[in-house]
Amino acid sequence: FLSTLLDPPSSESVKAAIYSLIKLGALENHEQNEIGLTPLGCHLAGIPAPPRIGKLLVIGSLLGCRNAALSIAACLSSPRSPFERVNVFAKQGQREQREEAIVTNRDAELKRV
């Protein structure tokens, strides 16, 4: 199936993905070198998130700590570090400077008239 795509992935990439899903518990090897979905894999297939985040959500729901698992999954999904400091006041100061410049320009125009 994947070989019919316009830009098919390399066989090494497919093997690495299958290996990581087996290690995660989403796939299992059957006899005659066939690979099948596990019950966890069926649940992960319906979650629009990376498999590790999806497993965290599924296991968290099963263990009764859904809110905590959801919070951790949100932190792990964020591209920014949770320890990065954002200076909100600098942006506010810049906005105030722009507003003051607009008022000053408007007053200068009114004095000219």
N, C-alpha and C positions, 0 to 999 in steps of 0.2 A: 504494500500500500504506500509506504513512504517513498519508495523509489519512483513513483509516478508523479511526484510533486515537481513544480518548476525548479526549485532549489532544494533537492533532497538533503537531509542531514547525512553526515558520514556514518559509516557503520560503527566506528569507534564511539561516536556520540550516543548512538542508540544503545549500544552495549553498556555504556557508563550510566545512562538513564535507567535502564532495566536493572542494573546492579544496585543503584541507589534506592530504587523502589522496592526491591527485594529486601535490602537491609532495613528499610523503613517499615516493612510488613504489609505493604500494599499489594505486592505480587508474590506468587509462590510458584515453585517449579513442580510440575506434574511429571508423570512418567512419559517417556519418549520425548524428552526435551521440550515439552509444551509449557507455556507460562500462562497462569490464570490469575484473576483478581481474587483477593481475599475479601471477607466482609468489610474490613477496614478500607480496602481499596475501592469497594463500591461506594462507601460513604465519601471518601476523598474525591471520587470522580464527580460528585455533585456539588462540591464546594469550590467556588471560584477563588482559590488562594493557592499558594505554593504547598506542596504536599506536607512539609514539616509543620507549617502553620495550621493546615487543616487537621493534621493528627493531633496537635495540641488542643484544638477546639473540640474534636470528637472525644478525646480522652477526658478533657475537662468537663464536658457535659455528662459523660458516663460516671465520673467520680463525684458529681454534684457541686462542682466549683466552676460553673459556667462563667460567672461574672469575672472572676479572677483570671481565668484562661483567656477570656475575650480581651481583657486589659493587657495582658502579657502579649497576646498575639498582635494587638494594635501597636504596641511599642516595638516589637520585632519587625513589623511590616513597614515601619516608618524609615525613610532613607536617612533622616537626620538623627544625630545622637541625642538621646534624652538629656544628656548633660551639657549640651551646647546652650550657651547663654545668648538670648536675643535681647538687644537693647531697644525696647519699645520707646523709651523717652527720646532717643536720638531722632527717630522718625517723627515724633510729635514736635520736637524743636525745629526740624526742617520745615514742617508744615506751617508752623507759626511764623517762621521767617518769610516764607513765600506769601502768606496772607498779609504780613506787614508791608512787604514790597508792593503788593497790589494796592493796598490802601494808600501808601506814600505816592505811588505813581498816579493814582486817581486824584489825590489832593493837589498834586502838582499841575495836573491838567485843568482842574477847576480853577486854580489861581491864575492860570494863563488866560482864561476866558474872562 
